[in-house]
Amino acid sequence: MTVPDSRSAHPRNAPEPHGTAPPASHRACCGEHEVAALVHRFYARVRADIALGPIFGRHVRDWDAHHAQLVDFWSAVLRGTRRFRGSPVSTHLALPGLTHDLFARWLDLFRQTTTELGNPGLKREADAQAELIAERLWQRWRENAITAAPAT
């Protein structure tokens, strides 16, 4: 008989569904329930936002499926899980009319949400990752817009 590790009782160390556990070297800053709370609270805020809401409203047809995919994405980023399947860069490259201000607004709303969750480790890691993601997406979007622009 094996004695369970006392850490396994903590929700942050709960086994992943579908048999996908985070790598042993990954130290999760949060539990799955916190990832789900982050995604649902943040995107409720985004949907209500005067600038971001209409953009997401035009492009997201099934919010339940979108939330599930985003939970998988942020779980991969914050917990090291391997459930996420998708290509967020190409999806965002296809969106017309993005601006630096929209990315800044997205980050502001994200930071408000991570602050509300009350987990300093989650806030630190999620905010840092969100900044990197926004910076990369904005850079790639601008590069794509320049290459796609007709020559004059």
VOBA-1610 file (N, C-alpha, C; in pm, whole numbers, padded with zeros to 5 digits, always signed):
BEGIN
Met+00085-00119+00000Met+00000+00000+00000Met+00088+00124+00000Thr+00054+00220-00084Thr+00131+00344-00088Thr+00057+00451-00009Val+00133+00534+00053Val+00076+00645+00128Val+00073+00765+00037Pro-00045+00828+00020Pro-00051+00944-00069Pro+00035+01057-00015Asp+00096+01128-00106Asp+00173+01247-00073Asp+00075+01349-00015Ser+00112+01412+00095Ser+00021+01508+00159Ser-00012+01625+00067Arg+00076+01653-00030Arg+00049+01763-00122Arg-00065+01730-00218Ser-00092+01601-00244Ser-00192+01566-00344Ser-00334+01602-00302Ala-00356+01628-00174Ala-00490+01666-00130Ala-00524+01810-00166His-00425+01890-00193His-00447+02030-00228His-00503+02039-00370Pro-00606+02124-00393Pro-00666+02133-00527Pro-00566+02169-00637Arg-00460+02239-00604Arg-00361+02273-00705Arg-00286+02150-00754Asn-00289+02044-00674Asn-00216+01923-00711Asn-00309+01810-00754Ala-00436+01843-00773Ala-00532+01741-00815Ala-00496+01689-00953Pro-00521+01560-00977Pro-00488+01505-01109Pro-00570+01573-01217Glu-00512+01583-01333Glu-00578+01643-01447Glu-00679+01545-01505Pro-00793+01595-01553Pro-00885+01508-01623Pro-00822+01459-01752His-00872+01354-01804His-00828+01297-01931His-00684+01246-01924Gly-00631+01222-01804Gly-00499+01164-01790Gly-00384+01254-01829Thr-00405+01386-01834Thr-00296+01475-01872Thr-00251+01550-01748Ala-00145+01507-01688Ala-00093+01573-01568Ala+00016+01671-01607Pro+00031+01777-01528Pro+00140+01869-01557Pro+00273+01802-01534Pro+00377+01846-01604Pro+00509+01788-01581Pro+00550+01807-01435Ala+00624+01712-01382Ala+00665+01718-01241Ala+00744+01844-01210Ser+00816+01896-01308Ser+00899+02014-01285Ser+00817+02143-01279His+00691+02139-01323His+00609+02259-01328His+00545+02282-01190Arg+00568+02397-01135Arg+00506+02432-01007Arg+00386+02522-01037Ala+00269+02467-01026Ala+00147+02541-01057Ala+00125+02652-00955Cys+00085+02766-01003Cys+00058+02881-00916Cys-00088+02884-00873Cys-00167+02789-00924Cys-00310+02793-00896Cys-00371+02657-00924Gly-00494+02643-00883Gly-00569+02521-00911Gly-00657+02539-01034Glu-00709+02428-01082Glu-00800+02433-01199Glu-00920+02523-01173His-00973+02517-01051His-01090+02601-01020His-01056+02749-01032Glu-00931+02787-01001Glu-00890+02926-01013Glu-00872+02965-01160Val-00824+02873-01241Val-00811+02899-01385Val-00950+02923-01443Ala-01044+02837-01409Ala-01181+02851-01459Ala-01242+02984-01412Ala-01220+03019-01286Ala-01272+03146-01234Ala-01210+03264-01309Leu-01080+03259-01334Leu-01012+03365-01409Leu-01075+03382-01546Val-01089+03273-01619Val-01143+03279-01755Val-01286+03332-01755His-01371+03277-01671His-01512+03317-01672His-01531+03462-01626Arg-01462+03502-01522Arg-01474+03641-01474Arg-01417+03739-01576Phe-01300+03704-01628Phe-01235+03794-01723Phe-01319+03813-01848Tyr-01369+03705-01906Tyr-01444+03719-02031Tyr-01583+03776-02008Ala-01639+03766-01889Ala-01763+03838-01857Ala-01734+03988-01862Arg-01620+04026-01808Arg-01578+04166-01810Arg-01552+04213-01953Val-01484+04130-02032Val-01455+04164-02173Val-01585+04182-02251Arg-01677+04090-02232Arg-01804+04097-02307Arg-01882+04223-02274Ala-01869+04274-02151Ala-01941+04394-02109Ala-01867+04522-02146Asp-01742+04509-02189Asp-01660+04626-02218Asp-01705+04693-02347Ile-01711+04824-02346Ile-01759+04901-02461Ile-01669+04885-02584Ala-01538+04871-02564Ala-01446+04858-02677Ala-01427+04713-02720Leu-01408+04623-02624Leu-01377+04483-02657Leu-01501+04397-02680Gly-01608+04428-02611Gly-01729+04346-02622Gly-01778+04326-02764Pro-01791+04433-02843Pro-01839+04415-02980Pro-01746+04329-03067Ile-01617+04340-03045Ile-01522+04260-03124Ile-01541+04112-03094Phe-01545+04079-02965Phe-01565+03939-02928Phe-01704+03892-02970Gly-01803+03981-02958Gly-01939+03946-02998Gly-01951+03909-03145Arg-01870+03975-03230Arg-01873+03946-03373Arg-01804+03815-03408His-01710+03771-03324His-01627+03657-03363His-01646+03530-03281Val-01708+03539-03165Val-01730+03420-03083Val-01877+03380-03096Arg-01899+03265-03153Arg-02036+03217-03175Arg-02087+03132-03059Asp-02000+03055-02998Asp-02039+02962-02891Asp-01953+02991-02768Trp-02007+03069-02675Trp-01928+03109-02559Trp-01894+02992-02469Asp-01979+02893-02456Asp-01946+02777-02372Asp-01824+02705-02427Ala-01820+02684-02557Ala-01704+02618-02619Ala-01581+02706-02609His-01599+02836-02628His-01486+02929-02619His-01428+02930-02478His-01515+02935-02377His-01468+02930-02238His-01390+02802-02212Ala-01442+02689-02259Ala-01372+02561-02236Ala-01234+02563-02299Gln-01224+02617-02421Gln-01095+02624-02488Gln-01000+02720-02415Leu-01052+02830-02366Leu-00970+02926-02293Leu-00925+02872-02158Val-01008+02796-02092Val-00967+02730-01967Val-00852+02635-01997Asp-00864+02558-02104Asp-00755+02468-02142Asp-00627+02546-02174Phe-00641+02658-02245Phe-00525+02741-02280Phe-00456+02792-02154Trp-00533+02858-02066Trp-00474+02916-01945Trp-00427+02809-01848Ser-00489+02693-01849Ser-00440+02583-01768Ser-00303+02537-01817Ala-00285+02537-01947Ala-00154+02502-02004Ala-00050+02606-01965Val-00086+02732-01974Val+00007+02841-01944Val+00043+02843-01795Leu-00057+02828-01709Leu-00036+02847-01565Leu-00009+02718-01488Arg-00054+02607-01541Arg-00040+02481-01467Arg+00043+02376-01542Gly+00073+02402-01667Gly+00154+02308-01743Gly+00076+02190-01797Thr-00056+02199-01799Thr-00137+02089-01853Thr-00121+02086-02004Arg-00168+01981-02063Arg-00147+01964-02209Arg-00277+01940-02284Arg-00385+01997-02234Arg-00516+01974-02298Arg-00542+02068-02414Phe-00478+02183-02417Phe-00512+02285-02516Phe-00478+02240-02657Arg-00572+02261-02745Arg-00553+02238-02889Arg-00607+02361-02959Gly-00525+02426-03036Gly-00571+02544-03107Gly-00452+02624-03157Ser-00484+02729-03232Ser-00378+02817-03282Ser-00421+02962-03260Pro-00398+03013-03139Pro-00444+03147-03107Pro-00382+03256-03194Val-00258+03238-03236Val-00194+03342-03317Val-00267+03357-03450Ser-00287+03248-03522Ser-00354+03260-03652Ser-00498+03309-03637Thr-00564+03271-03531Thr-00700+03318-03507Thr-00701+03470-03490His-00607+03523-03412His-00604+03667-03389His-00551+03744-03510Leu-00465+03682-03588Leu-00414+03749-03709Leu-00527+03777-03808Ala-00629+03694-03805Ala-00740+03709-03899Ala-00838+03820-03859Leu-00824+03875-03739Leu-00917+03978-03693Leu-00881+04113-03753Pro-00977+04182-03811Pro-00948+04314-03868Pro-00953+04424-03762Gly-00877+04529-03785Gly-00891+04652-03707Gly-00840+04651-03564Leu-00750+04562-03529Leu-00698+04564-03393Leu-00604+04682-03376Thr-00597+04734-03253Thr-00510+04847-03224Thr-00434+04819-03094His-00329+04896-03075His-00252+04884-02951His-00341+04914-02831Asp-00430+05012-02844Asp-00521+05047-02734Asp-00611+04932-02696Leu-00655+04853-02792Leu-00739+04737-02761Leu-00660+04632-02682Phe-00536+04610-02720Phe-00452+04517-02645Phe-00428+04569-02503Ala-00406+04700-02489Ala-00386+04760-02357Ala-00512+04746-02272Arg-00627+04765-02334Arg-00754+04751-02260Arg-00773+04606-02214Trp-00741+04511-02302Trp-00749+04368-02269Trp-00662+04340-02146Leu-00541+04393-02145Leu-00451+04373-02031Leu-00504+04439-01904Asp-00560+04557-01916Asp-00617+04624-01798Asp-00728+04539-01735Leu-00817+04489-01818Leu-00926+04406-01767Leu-00873+04276-01708Phe-00771+04221-01770Phe-00710+04097-01720Phe-00650+04121-01581Arg-00576+04229-01566Arg-00513+04261-01437Arg-00618+04288-01328Gln-00728+04353-01365Gln-00836+04374-01268Gln-00888+04239-01217Thr-00903+04147-01310Thr-00957+04016-01275Thr-00859+03938-01188Thr-00731+03935-01224Thr-00635+03861-01143Thr-00623+03920-01003Thr-00637+04050-00990Thr-00634+04113-00858Thr-00750+04064-00774Glu-00869+04057-00832Glu-00989+04014-00760Glu-00980+03870-00710Leu-00904+03788-00778Leu-00899+03646-00742Leu-00826+03622-00611Gly-00741+03715-00569Gly-00680+03707-00437Gly-00569+03604-00421Asn-00511+03558-00530Asn-00399+03464-00523Asn-00277+03537-00581Pro-00184+03582-00495Pro-00069+03659-00545Pro+00017+03582-00647Gly+00034+03452-00629Gly+00111+03373-00724Gly+00044+03367-00859Leu-00086+03346-00859Leu-00164+03346-00983Leu-00154+03483-01050Lys-00174+03589-00973Lys-00168+03724-01029Lys-00034+03750-01094Arg+00072+03720-01023Arg+00208+03745-01075Arg+00232+03668-01204Glu+00204+03539-01203Glu+00232+03454-01321Glu+00137+03484-01436Ala+00008+03496-01407Ala-00091+03519-01513Ala-00070+03656-01577Asp-00045+03759-01496Asp-00022+03892-01551Asp+00103+03894-01639Ala+00210+03830-01593Ala+00334+03826-01673Ala+00310+03753-01805Gln+00240+03642-01800Gln+00212+03566-01922Gln+00118+03644-02015Ala+00017+03709-01959Ala-00076+03788-02041Ala-00002+03901-02112Glu+00091+03965-02043Glu+00169+04072-02106Glu+00251+04018-02223Leu+00316+03904-02204Leu+00393+03843-02313Leu+00304+03805-02430Ile+00190+03745-02399Ile+00097+03703-02504Ile+00046+03823-02582Ala+00003+03927-02510Ala-00048+04048-02578Ala+00061+04111-02664Glu+00182+04119-02610Glu+00292+04179-02686Glu+00321+04099-02813Arg+00326+03967-02802Arg+00353+03883-02920Arg+00240+03891-03022Leu+00116+03884-02974Leu+00003+03891-03067Leu+00001+04025-03139Trp+00023+04134-03065Trp+00023+04267-03127Trp+00135+04278-03229Gln+00253+04231-03194Gln+00366+04236-03287Gln+00337+04154-03413Arg+00288+04033-03396Arg+00257+03948-03511Arg+00144+04007-03594Trp+00043+04065-03528Trp-00069+04124-03600Trp-00020+04240-03687Arg+00066+04325-03631Arg+00121+04438-03708Arg+00204+04388-03826Glu+00289+04288-03802Glu+00371+04232-03911Glu+00282+04176-04021Asn+00178+04107-03981Asn+00085+04048-04077Asn+00011+04157-04155Ala-00028+04263-04086Ala-00100+04373-04153Ala-00009+04442-04254Ile+00118+04456-04221Ile+00213+04520-04312Ile+00234+04432-04436Thr+00250+04303-04415Thr+00273+04212-04530Thr+00148+04197-04615Ala+00033+04206-04552Ala-00091+04189-04628Ala-00135+04317-04699Ala-00074+04430-04661Ala-00113+04556-04723Ala-00072+04559-04870Pro-00160+04611-04954Pro-00126+04620-05096Pro-00011+04717-05119Ala+00075+04684-05213Ala+00189+04771-05246Ala+00139+04895-05316Thr+00201+05007-05288Thr+00158+05131-05354Thr+00255+05171-05461
//
